């Protein structure tokens, strides 16, 4: 029988909830500290902006063992996802492990234990644990760039973390900086009420639509299409780029001006497999309608009441909204690092052992964080139970450095997004460690399941087909039931390409791509 461990979990958002469940399933004693007044993190009632509509569809935001059965494929609102998390907690009886309104001030080693100092209702209490999982999320510390002249700006400066709705921006002259998924919503909403709205960017980012057409009158969420299939993400890069570029060129033929504009924009952005992708096309309608004025030359200078862009254009402004992301910081820990790239599997610090894990800090280019956090939690649970052991410190450092180089090479256009990974290949690499990587049958023994696992979306349910805590019957029924969003001609082409190719990437070892790699650009 595995040893029962005392485990502390920091954060009651989607990653913390997944971690509690995996640990309790193995019989461990778990206490989770959530600084907010309710679970959900950024998806709590106080967490996100009012109009939040997720950019990852419901089946990719769901955990592998709690699928939203019978629900149509769609994008949840913040409230709907929060309700899903509450249903998950109730279904597995996790609520008694969570302490709300509990802020972690410090985590430190005391002999073989981890001491976690927690402040709740003004009282500080120290708790001792055998292991700790940090699941506090990536959206804690806003990042505001040090722009020339910003300190002299006399107007209002806001970070996207504090945005709730557009009402405070009514009638104002606004500069929005950065275009991530939240920015696409915020910039669009602000442009509808502001006197003027400028959008400042340094480069053209790839922006993907939420839905893509498959056959006549059939649309699927983009992440439930071939984009997240195992076949696409295991083939040479040039094949992936060719398929995606074809879609962008099709946009140029659209009767909708905002779709044509998006096609032009995305073709300027460079190959999408090599950069972070914004999965929210909402802003293009406002750009085409003239409500949002984009400038893709960066910012040269901020004056008291104006901005001067890199190309010399000037604009009067009285408000700046920075949608510029967040810093990776853990003030309650003595460990020194600024990026999860420095960690083994982006989970374990080289100066600590397997009893301290960082879960949910990986950002997938496609697919969802919940599935990744859940697999990370399954691996951490096996370590806590003594079923697995991580490599020695020297090996961990070498693997972390190799993977860092790999991912920066893979995403050479946006290497600054330091936690970015390919969802499909990272998931399979973690599943190898857990022992739950899907066993794909030969085509002629089970053609349906073979095609579904190679060409279907890589939902997290696939990782319950085999291995520890598998639910083969239910998982296989789910995988078989979901249609292949792949034209038959492309299936035949890719099967042939895979068969004829003498090169096949060993993604479980994160071997860098060698064929069709575009030249690096400055």
Secondary structure, 3 states (H helix, E strand, C coil): CCCCCEEEEECCCHHHHHHHHHHHHCCCEEEEECCCCCCCHHHCCCCCCCCCECCCCHHHHCCCCCCCCCCCCCCCEHHHHHHHHHHHHHHHCCHHHEECCEEEEEEEEECCEEEEEEEECCEEEEEEECEEEECCCCCCEECCCCCCCHHHCCCEEEEHHHCCCCHHHCCCEEEEECCCHHHHHHHHHHHCCCCEEEEECCCCCEECCCEEECCCCCEEEHHHCHHHEHHHHHCCHHHHHHHHHHHHHHHCCCCCHHHHHHHHHHHHHCCHHHCCEECCCCHHHHHHCCCCEEECCCEEEECCCEEEECCCCEEECCEEEECCCEECCCCCECCCCCCHHHCECCCECCCCCCCEEECCCCEECCCCHHHHHHHHHHHHHHHHCCCCCCCCHHHHHHHHHHHHHHHHHHCHHHCCCCCEECHHHHHHHHHHHHCCCCCCCCCCCCHHHHHHHHHCECCHHHHHCCCCCCCHHHHHHHHHHCCCCCCHHHHHHHHHHHHHCCCCCCHHHCCCCCCCCCCCCC
